[in-house]
Amino acid sequence: MNDQTNIVTLAFSDQVRLSLVGELEPKVRELHLLFEKVPGFISADVVRHPGNEHMGYTVLLRFENEEARSGGRPTLKS
């Protein structure tokens, strides 16, 4: 079993204009699928903060350890 004390959590936050949310959502799902292939990946969670003009996104990525976090770096297709 993995040692819970070594878990690495990364948090990213950004805002997206509401007019672009429809384009971003498929990329968020694609990114999650890519990270699932990285050895040592535990989970990805997306918190959405709706606003009047923007959607705020906070993405939390969890890895078993620092080595797993720095290993694979998936990229989105443009």
N, CA, C and O of each residue as an XYZ file, in Angstrom:
312
protein
N       0.843     -1.184      0.000
C       0.000      0.000      0.000
C       0.882      1.240      0.000
O       1.992      1.214      0.533
N       0.406      2.303     -0.583
C       1.233      3.496     -0.702
C       1.214      4.294      0.602
O       0.228      4.295      1.339
N       2.329      4.969      0.861
C       2.478      5.772      2.072
C       1.774      7.114      1.871
O       2.234      7.939      1.082
N       0.678      7.337      2.569
C      -0.137      8.536      2.401
C       0.631      9.822      2.713
O       0.199     10.900      2.303
N       1.750      9.738      3.423
C       2.487     10.951      3.773
C       3.245     11.536      2.593
O       3.662     12.693      2.653
N       3.436     10.775      1.525
C       4.182     11.261      0.368
C       3.289     11.815     -0.733
O       3.803     12.255     -1.761
N       1.997     11.810     -0.558
C       1.086     12.263     -1.607
C       1.345     13.734     -1.934
O       1.496     14.573     -1.046
N       1.392     14.017     -3.234
C       1.611     15.377     -3.723
C       0.312     15.866     -4.355
O      -0.273     15.180     -5.193
N      -0.132     17.043     -3.954
C      -1.336     17.643     -4.527
C      -0.954     18.944     -5.216
O      -0.311     19.812     -4.626
N      -1.363     19.064     -6.478
C      -1.151     20.295     -7.238
C      -2.500     20.975     -7.425
O      -3.502     20.308     -7.685
N      -2.531     22.277     -7.297
C      -3.766     23.036     -7.502
C      -3.514     24.122     -8.541
O      -2.534     24.863     -8.464
N      -4.416     24.200     -9.509
C      -4.362     25.221    -10.549
C      -5.700     25.946    -10.560
O      -6.757     25.317    -10.493
N      -5.649     27.252    -10.644
C      -6.888     28.035    -10.715
C      -6.809     29.002    -11.881
O      -5.752     29.559    -12.175
N      -7.936     29.192    -12.537
C      -8.017     30.146    -13.634
C      -9.473     30.514    -13.857
O     -10.379     29.869    -13.328
N      -9.683     31.547    -14.638
C     -11.033     31.959    -15.008
C     -11.159     31.912    -16.520
O     -10.215     32.232    -17.242
N     -12.325     31.512    -16.990
C     -12.597     31.394    -18.418
C     -13.872     32.177    -18.713
O     -14.856     32.082    -17.979
N     -13.842     32.948    -19.792
C     -15.067     33.657    -20.188
C     -16.171     32.635    -20.425
O     -15.923     31.558    -20.967
N     -17.379     32.973    -20.022
C     -18.506     32.045    -20.167
C     -18.694     31.603    -21.613
O     -19.133     30.479    -21.857
N     -18.374     32.458    -22.568
C     -18.534     32.099    -23.982
C     -17.577     30.995    -24.419
O     -17.784     30.388    -25.469
N     -16.525     30.718    -23.630
C     -15.537     29.694    -23.984
C     -15.677     28.407    -23.182
O     -14.959     27.441    -23.440
N     -16.584     28.378    -22.221
C     -16.737     27.202    -21.361
C     -17.061     25.959    -22.179
O     -16.542     24.882    -21.886
N     -17.905     26.083    -23.197
C     -18.260     24.938    -24.037
C     -17.058     24.318    -24.725
O     -17.029     23.107    -24.941
N     -16.061     25.131    -25.076
C     -14.837     24.624    -25.691
C     -13.917     23.991    -24.656
O     -13.204     23.035    -24.960
N     -13.929     24.511    -23.449
C     -13.005     24.038    -22.419
C     -13.425     22.705    -21.816
O     -12.572     21.859    -21.546
N     -14.708     22.502    -21.603
C     -15.167     21.298    -20.903
C     -14.660     19.996    -21.539
O     -14.210     19.122    -20.797
N     -14.704     19.814    -22.870
C     -14.153     18.576    -23.442
C     -12.650     18.433    -23.173
O     -12.156     17.318    -23.004
N     -11.927     19.549    -23.134
C     -10.490     19.496    -22.856
C     -10.227     19.099    -21.404
O      -9.248     18.412    -21.116
N     -11.091     19.526    -20.499
C     -10.957     19.128    -19.095
C     -11.115     17.610    -18.979
O     -10.355     16.957    -18.264
N     -12.101     17.051    -19.683
C     -12.297     15.593    -19.658
C     -11.115     14.868    -20.302
O     -10.666     13.837    -19.802
N     -10.615     15.413    -21.412
C      -9.469     14.808    -22.096
C      -8.237     14.808    -21.190
O      -7.505     13.821    -21.127
N      -8.017     15.909    -20.501
C      -6.877     16.007    -19.597
C      -6.960     14.957    -18.498
O      -5.956     14.332    -18.156
N      -8.149     14.760    -17.944
C      -8.330     13.750    -16.900
C      -7.976     12.365    -17.431
O      -7.295     11.601    -16.747
N      -8.426     12.031    -18.635
C      -8.116     10.727    -19.229
C      -6.620     10.567    -19.459
O      -6.083      9.475    -19.273
N      -5.943     11.631    -19.859
C      -4.496     11.563    -20.060
C      -3.763     11.337    -18.744
O      -2.842     10.523    -18.678
N      -4.164     12.047    -17.702
C      -3.497     11.878    -16.415
C      -3.714     10.483    -15.841
O      -2.850      9.975    -15.128
N      -4.846      9.854    -16.137
C      -5.082      8.493    -15.645
C      -4.019      7.519    -16.137
O      -3.821      6.472    -15.520
N      -3.335      7.835    -17.225
C      -2.300      6.969    -17.795
C      -0.932      7.190    -17.159
O      -0.011      6.410    -17.401
N      -0.780      8.234    -16.354
C       0.502      8.541    -15.724
C       0.684      7.649    -14.499
O      -0.159      7.659    -13.602
N       1.780      6.871    -14.446
C       2.022      6.036    -13.262
C       2.091      6.900    -12.002
O       2.761      7.933    -11.982
N       1.404      6.471    -10.970
C       1.407      7.198     -9.709
C       0.312      8.242     -9.584
O       0.178      8.878     -8.538
N      -0.472      8.425    -10.638
C      -1.590      9.365    -10.585
C      -2.675      8.782     -9.688
O      -2.995      7.598     -9.799
N      -3.242      9.590     -8.808
C      -4.307      9.136     -7.912
C      -5.659      9.678     -8.356
O      -6.601      8.912     -8.557
N      -5.759     11.002     -8.511
C      -7.070     11.557     -8.854
C      -6.949     12.976     -9.395
O      -5.936     13.653     -9.223
N      -8.021     13.394    -10.053
C      -8.163     14.779    -10.508
C      -9.570     15.231    -10.147
O     -10.545     14.518    -10.386
N      -9.659     16.394     -9.581
C     -10.955     16.964     -9.228
C     -11.018     18.377     -9.781
O     -10.044     19.127     -9.708
N     -12.158     18.732    -10.331
C     -12.359     20.071    -10.878
C     -13.493     20.730    -10.105
O     -14.599     20.195    -10.014
N     -13.199     21.894     -9.555
C     -14.208     22.685     -8.862
C     -14.527     23.867     -9.767
O     -13.631     24.603    -10.180
N     -15.793     24.042    -10.068
C     -16.233     25.133    -10.935
C     -16.920     26.204    -10.090
O     -17.764     25.905     -9.246
N     -16.539     27.455    -10.337
C     -17.091     28.593     -9.605
C     -17.775     29.513    -10.611
O     -17.117     30.383    -11.181
N     -19.090     29.346    -10.848
C     -19.764     30.191    -11.836
C     -19.856     31.646    -11.379
O     -20.143     31.942    -10.219
N     -19.605     32.530    -12.322
C     -19.745     33.963    -12.065
C     -20.619     34.586    -13.139
O     -21.154     33.881    -13.994
N     -20.766     35.894    -13.100
C     -21.603     36.590    -14.082
C     -21.001     36.581    -15.478
O     -21.722     36.446    -16.467
N     -19.673     36.727    -15.566
C     -19.007     36.803    -16.864
C     -17.974     35.710    -17.074
O     -17.557     35.459    -18.205
N     -17.557     35.059    -15.996
C     -16.504     34.047    -16.073
C     -16.896     32.802    -15.288
O     -17.708     32.852    -14.364
N     -16.296     31.686    -15.683
C     -16.381     30.451    -14.902
C     -15.000     30.265    -14.285
O     -14.000     30.173    -14.996
N     -14.955     30.212    -12.981
C     -13.697     29.952    -12.309
C     -13.471     28.451    -12.221
O     -14.389     27.698    -11.898
N     -12.259     28.021    -12.505
C     -11.897     26.606    -12.429
C     -10.756     26.445    -11.443
O      -9.773     27.185    -11.495
N     -10.882     25.490    -10.553
C      -9.785     25.061     -9.704
C      -9.626     23.569     -9.937
O     -10.562     22.796     -9.732
N      -8.437     23.170    -10.367
C      -8.154     21.765    -10.667
C      -7.181     21.251     -9.615
O      -6.130     21.851     -9.388
N      -7.531     20.147     -8.978
C      -6.675     19.500     -7.984
C      -6.207     18.168     -8.548
O      -7.019     17.308     -8.888
N      -4.894     18.002     -8.646
C      -4.305     16.748     -9.116
C      -3.550     16.118     -7.961
O      -2.795     16.796     -7.264
N      -3.752     14.814     -7.756
C      -3.064     14.105     -6.667
C      -2.214     12.990     -7.254
O      -2.653     12.246     -8.131
N      -0.976     12.889     -6.748
C      -0.027     11.868     -7.181
C       0.523     11.151     -5.956
O       0.536     11.700     -4.854
N       0.977      9.915     -6.163
C       1.496      9.113     -5.049
C       2.712      9.748     -4.393
O       2.898      9.613     -3.184
N       3.547     10.442     -5.173
C       4.758     11.057     -4.643
C       5.297     12.070     -5.648
O       4.748     12.227     -6.739
N       6.369     12.751     -5.276
C       6.960     13.779     -6.143
C       7.474     13.181     -7.448
O       7.358     13.807     -8.501
N       8.031     11.999     -7.393
C       8.539     11.344     -8.602
C       7.407     11.105     -9.602
O       7.577     11.347    -10.797
N       6.274     10.641     -9.130
C       5.121     10.415    -10.011
C       4.626     11.740    -10.575
O       4.253     11.817    -11.745
N       4.619     12.777     -9.755
C       4.156     14.085    -10.201
C       5.026     14.641    -11.321
O       4.512     15.249    -12.260
N       6.314     14.442    -11.233
C       7.208     15.020    -12.234
C       7.453     14.084    -13.412
O       8.137     14.461    -14.364
N       6.905     12.864    -13.363
C       7.120     11.881    -14.422
C       6.486     12.249    -15.737
O       7.117     12.904    -16.567
N       5.247     11.842    -15.946
C       4.574     12.111    -17.211
C       3.983     13.501    -17.232
O       3.478     13.993    -16.222
N       4.048     14.116    -18.368
C       3.450     15.441    -18.529
C       2.545     15.422    -19.748
O       2.959     15.832    -20.832
N       1.311     14.949    -19.584
C       0.400     14.901    -20.726
C       0.089     16.298    -21.245
O       0.075     17.265    -20.483
N      -0.159     16.394    -22.537
C      -0.520     17.670    -23.132
C      -1.815     17.529    -23.906
O      -2.115     16.468    -24.454
N      -2.572     18.599    -23.944
C      -3.830     18.607    -24.688
C      -3.551     18.843    -26.161
O      -2.612     19.552    -26.521
N      -4.376     18.242    -27.009
C      -4.305     18.518    -28.440
C      -4.884     19.902    -28.676
O      -5.869     20.288    -28.047
N      -4.260     20.656    -29.597
C      -4.827     21.985    -29.861
C      -5.862     21.935    -30.951
O      -6.440     22.963    -31.301
